[in-house]
């Protein structure tokens, strides 16, 4: 059975406009991109959140996404589940 993180990774490989490498670390998606300014980083985060929310509107898991920028500190953010039990 494919995990939610694997489904998100496949979605990002197919639809995300980033120009970097997409991999997985400990089951979570990691996007490696060239160093970007804060505005571009926020745009990438917004695009990823919107893709996940549109393709998986009924999520029952949170997912952590890491953006790795060469020579800079990693940026991680969480897309929260949409179903609350």
Buried (B, 14 or more C-beta within 10 A) or exposed (E): EEEBBEBBBEBBEEEBEBEBEBBBEEEBBBBBBEEBEEEEBEBBBEBBBEBBEEBBEEBEBEBBBBBBBEEEEEBEEEBEBBEEE
